[in-house]
Amino acid sequence: MATETIVYVNHAWMTHYRGPKGDKAEGNFGFLKTNGIAHESWNFEPIRGKVYGYVPRSAKINISRLGAKRGDAAVDGVTVVWIARNPRTKKTVIVGWFRNACIHREAEHRRLERLSGFDVGYQIEAADADAVLLPIDARSFIIPTAKEPGNLGQSPVWYGKGEAFNREVAEYIGRGGRRGKQTTKSPRQTDPELRRKVEQAAINHAIAYYESEKGGSHKVESVEKDGAGWDLEAFTEDGVYLKVEVKGLSGKDLVVELTPNEYAKMQSPEHRTDYIIYVLPEALSSKPMAYIFRHDALLSKGRDLVWVTEDGQRLWIQPIIAARLSIA
């Protein structure tokens, strides 16, 4: 398999990249930190069948390294791999890509007004049909960032760590973002009681989600009987590791309770970055829809911890006082 012509662009972390409304950009970029908005906020927002990609920090892609000849105004057929640092895991991962992209020699070949009085200059363009943005839980391909030769450095533009690495990325993209078929399965249990049926249906739903492409093609293990403080552990070969507490409900109302151990692990600085609250209302219905809450470090203030879904729904946490009684 021939290696694709690939360039990597490191930009802010977002969920949808279709504008800043309801989708906060997170990253260590000067303009973003000062102004609270990222130029790359619209990188996956199509305009008349095309998407346009912004390269942060006014950096410029050297198209000569991608096969352009002297005097060429642009180079076609490039795969642009968008990468970002996950603010929760602190790992830089692939978030999506443009295939068959055209990269112009000029860094601001096209300027588009994205907000009133807010123009963005673009060097990259591609057909909307060739743009793929991975769901948050499927962003598991880790980019090497350790201070070693060839790894991603400070520049937002990177040309990869050699042909073998680029071939691995090309194969990953060719599979649509899958890291390979998983072979291990978590044990499934059945129980005749309604409560157990609901709980097991929720567990099965969570396992199926995290083993799916959309959920990141994780390997999943059940630790329900171990007293860990969560039900499932989902991990990838690249070291992405999630602790998933699953709650199933028979009705529509999203109200669940945590045990003292679960609540302690959820709040713990050691675990909360990787701790997921996976709630499945109407677990026994034909098509239940899960709510997946993750810790948001930016919105959290001190002990006021914030947990939100991908679409911005916030979890209301009400501590309940309890007691353990015994004979003195």
Buried (B, 14 or more C-beta within 10 A) or exposed (E): EEBBBBBBBBBBBBBBBBBBEEBBBBBEBEBBEEEEBBBBBBBBBBEEEBBBBBBBBEBBBEBEEBEBEEEEEBBBEBBBBBBBBBBBBEBBBBBBBBBBBBBBBEBBBBEBEBEEEEEBBBBBBBBBEBBBBBBBBBBBBBBEBEEEEEBBEEEBBBBBBEEEBBBBBBBBBEEEBBBEEBEEEBEEEEEEEEEEBBBBBBBBBBBEBBBBBEBBBBBBBBBBEEEBBBBBBBBBBEEBEBBBBBBBBBEEEBEBEBEEEBBEBBBEEEBBBBBBBBBBBBBBEEEBEBBBBBBBBEEEEEEEBBBBBBEEEEBEBEEEEEEEEEEE
